[in-house]
Amino acid sequence: MLNLMVKLQNMFRNEKGQGMVEYGLIIGLVAIIAISALTFLGPKVAGVFNAISSALPSP
């Protein structure tokens, strides 16, 4: 019984996966910020590209 308790305590103290979870949360946050920025800035960027393409001479 003592052996089982020691194994459970060691399992809860194990912090090897903590770094990967933190990296996953950071990547998720960056993805959300990038998607929201593209959603808000998308029409403006499309307008700039349309203005550039209309200003270029057609072949």
ZIUR-V476620 format. One line per field, one symbol per residue. ss: DSSP state (h for helix, s for strand, l for the rest). psi: psi as a letter, one per 20 degrees, with the letter a starting at -180 (. if undefined). burial: 1 if it has 16 or more other C-alpha atoms within 10 Angstrom, else 0. A space follows every 10 residues. Layout:
ss: ???
psi: ???
burial: ???
//
This chain:
ss: lhhhhhhhhh hhhllllhhh hhhhhhhhhh hhhhhhhhhh hhhhhhhhhh hhhhhllll
psi: ghgghggggh hhipkhiggh gghghggggh ggggghghgh ighgghhghh gghhhqqq.
burial: 0000000000 0000000000 0000000000 0000000000 0000000000 000000000
//
